[in-house]
Structure formats: C-alpha cells, structure tokens
Amino acid sequence: MFFRRSFLTPLALLLTMGCSGQRNDTDTPSPEVVEGELRLAGSDPMTMVMLRPMAGGEEVRLEGSLVEELRRLGGVVVSVTGKRDESAMRGFDVTSYEITSVQGTRPSVGTVVSRDGDLWLEGDGSVRLVNVPAGLRAQVGAKVWVIGTTVDGSLRPESYGVIREPQ
C-alpha cells in the first residue's frame, strides 16, 4: 500500500502541475507580421521571392508552402505572417498572407466559382462577378485577385491576376 501511495502522489502532483506533454507558450515564438512589396530576385530556375518591408530594414527571402502563390504577385504589396528562419540567411517562413495593395488599390481575393450560370468570387465573403472578361471567365476554380467597380452589389472586374491555377 505504501508503494502505491508514494507512486500515485508524485503522479497526481505531476498531473495537477500541468505536465501533460504540452509546450510552454514561451517555447514557441509568436508569429510575426511584415508588410512589404514582393519582388523576384535571381534567374530561373533559382528565382527567389523577396519582401521589401514597408517599415524599412533588410529584404527577407520568403519560404514555405505559399511561396508559389507569392511568386505570381511580384510588385504587389502584401502582409505576410510567419516566423523568421534563423537557420536560413534572411529567410521568413510564411504561414499566411493578405494582399493589401495592387497598384495602390486593395483588391478582392478569392476563388472563382460558377453557380447557376453566374460567376462568383468566394473568399472572406462572396460577391457576384458581372461583365466578366473572357480570360477571367476561363479561370473557374482559380484563386485570383480582382480590382473593379461595385455595381448593384456585384463586382465588375477591371483588372485581375491569377494567384493559383484552377485545380
């Protein structure tokens, strides 16, 4: 009985102290957000996606699974979230991003969806597209940015860019 009690007491103590295998918040750095203009550096096939911070400072090389999307956005201003990769010189591992400006205008971003014969841009919200140019009409399933005029609650595209090809 003494052995069980002495074994259970430390075990109960560990469980009440929160020793559950979870990481302490201080072990994981919080994500960093950097806003800047994207540019491509180098030449094919070794092109790097670089971010020139709006607040000044050194450019950072963007890395991670979203880099292929960001590669298509050269010259666009984005806000990226992630963490600096200390093992890679000036590397920043992007976990998410938001397009804040294309040629000085904030675009609508989402996936082109066909619904009941109409095209819609589905992102944070959903907006019907009207007077859609043929090039954008062919992008059903693609992730795009669109700049346009709002007409009766619908969006009439004036310019757009493909971020990710239809899947």
URQUIBEL-V636479 format. One record per helix or strand of 3 or more residues. SS is the DSSP state (hx for helix, st for strand). FROM is the first residue (numbers start at 0). TO is the last residue. If there is no record, write none. Layout:
ss:SS from:FROM to:TO
ss:SS from:FROM to:TO
This chain:
ss:hx from:1 to:15
ss:st from:31 to:40
ss:st from:47 to:52
ss:st from:59 to:62
ss:hx from:66 to:70
ss:st from:76 to:84
ss:st from:90 to:101
ss:st from:107 to:114
ss:st from:117 to:122
ss:st from:125 to:129
ss:hx from:133 to:136
ss:st from:142 to:150
ss:st from:153 to:163
